[in-house]
Each structure stands twice: as C-alpha cells, then as structure tokens.
C-alpha cells in the first residue's frame, strides 16, 4: 500500500471543493459560487486497493480584509507543511492574474512536489487549453500539469493514477471505510451554512457563522437546534425575511439534506443572532471554530 497527504490549494472559486467531492464521490465540502466558501481545512479520505489519498481542502487564499480572512490564509499555508504532494488548482477559463502570481511565489518556499490542475477545461476550446498549458509551463517547475473538469469529473482517474507514486509506501493512515475526519456536528453546520450561501444576497454570506447548540439523535429521528450568527441587524432582517419566509426556506433545504446525512427523520430549528464585528474578534473566531490551534 501507499498512503499520503495531499493539500489542495488555489484562489477562491477555482474548484477545490468540487474536485474533492468528485474524487470522494461523496459530499464532504460545501460548494458555492461565492468566494471563500471553505473555512476549515477539510480532510477527505479516498482509499483504493493500492493507495490511500488523504486530501486537505484549504480555504481559498485571498487578500484578507478582516481577522477571519487572515486566519483562513494562515490555515491554508499551514496545510502545505508536512504533506507529500500539493495540488495547485486554477480556473483555466480565467486569465492569469496577480492572485496566481502571489500563489506561485508562496509555492517557491516549499520543496514539496506540486501538480498544476487546470480546471474547468469543459469551458475552453482546444486552442485555448494549449495556450494555457504553454504559458503555465514557463511560470513554475511543476511535477505534472493535468487538465481536468472537476464538475464533469473528467480526468479524475488520471489525476489519482499519476499522484500515487508520489505517496509513501506503508500502512494506512485512516481506517479503510473512513471518508472524512470531521464528525456529524461539523457536517451539520456546513450544510446549514451552504444553504444560507445559496439563498441570501451578497450582503450576508461571508458575515455568517453556524453553531449547532443541540443535537439529539434517536433511533428513528434527530433533533437539531442551530444558531446562525450575523454581524448586523440588517443582515438578520434579510436572513429571516418577510414573515420569516427566508429562514423557513433555508431550514427546509438544510433539513432535506440532513435527513439524507443521518438516514432518518430530521427536525431542524434555526435561530439568528447578531454578534457585531465577530470576524475581527479572536474570542468569537475561537468560539465559532475558526481559530488556529496552537
């Protein structure tokens, strides 16, 4: 057997979470068209007959505007330490920019082998893809450059096959049937947060956190009380909506997915609370699960 750790890094919306879910054939990381969706270094585990791949889906590296943003960037950089392989995933449908250049400068600090994954090739013509390949080859000494479409699951098997020799021979790092190292509480919070991202306007998404306050699971049903944190009263009003229509639609969407996660009837209660400027307060980042471990 071979086994090892692979960090997936990239700019916001490059397709990191989509790639991870496509590899695992199971949803462990939430997806949204809004940047900085991933806030935790999510570990996904994929085991074959010959290899165990342990993936770290990092927050999108970006120019931070608050303490949460700085913490997310630090978290992404920390994930690059002590891994066997790095995947740099880029959106091939967008031009090379300053964010890409910044990431490549950071990568030069590490000796870890790095693959470039040119994602979203389904949006490109063949000539455009060849131009991208040629230009990226000049910018950095990548071990491999692999074009793929995470959304359409194109070239995923080729990526895994090419990655396997870069991992170490030895024992499994996790049990064979394990898909993620995150428990049900974390998954529950992420599912609720995803539905908020899906349903709310631009003013709200990045100002929210979700905390499960109570989770009571019985044989045939599960009861969940969750708190949605926002920064301003106006955001709370948007989240609740006229006659509580918005919060109800979020609750029903989340409840449906939670029913599938737990495999039983689900009763979800959502509450909204204002915590002013929580993204700049270390105590709140710690309380809501975003502080880095010492």
C-alpha positions, 0 to 999 in steps of 0.5 A: 500500500501507499498512503499520503497527504495531499493539500489542495490549494488555489484562489477562491472559486477555482474548484477545490471543493468540487474536485474533492467531492468528485474524487470522494464521490461523496459530499464532504465540502460545501460548494458555492459560487461565492468566494471563500466558501471553505473555512476549515481545512477539510480532510477527505479520505479516498482509499483504493486497493493500492493507495490511500489519498488523504486530501486537505481542502484549504480555504481559498487564499485571498487578500484578507480584509478582516481577522477571519480572512487572515486566519483562513490564509494562515490555515491554508499555508499551514496545510502545505507543511508536512504533506507529500504532494500539493495540488495547485488548482486554477480556473483555466477559463480565467486569465492569469492574474496577480492572485496566481502570481502571489500563489506561485511565489508562496509555492517557491518556499516549499520543496514539496512536489506540486501538480498544476490542475487546470480546471474547468477545461469543459469551458475552453476550446482546444486552442485555448487549453494549449495556450494555457498549458504553454504559458503555465509551463514557463511560470513554475517547475511543476511535477505534472500539469493535468487538465481536468473538469472537476464538475464533469469529473473528467480526468479524475482517474488520471489525476489519482493514477499519476499522484500515487507514486508520489505517496509513501509506501506503508500502512494506512493512515485512516481506517479503510471505510473512513471518508472524512475526519470531521464528525456529524456536528461539523457536517451539520453546520456546513450544510446549514451554512451552504444553504444560507450561501445559496439563498441570501444576497451578497450582503450576508454570506461571508458575515455568517457563522453556524453553531449547532447548540443541540443535537439529539439523535434517536433511533428513528429521528434527530433533533437539531437546534442551530444558531446562525450568527450575523454581524448586523441587524440588517443582515438578520432582517434579510436572513429571516425575511418577510414573515420569516419566509427566508429562514423557513426556506433555508431550514427546509433545504438544510433539513432535506439534506440532513435527513439524507446525512443521518438516514432518518427523520430530521427536525431542524430549528434555526435561530439568528443572532447578531454578534457585531464585528465577530470576524475581527474578534479572536474570542468569537473566531475561537468560539465559532471554530475558526481559530488556529490551534496552537 
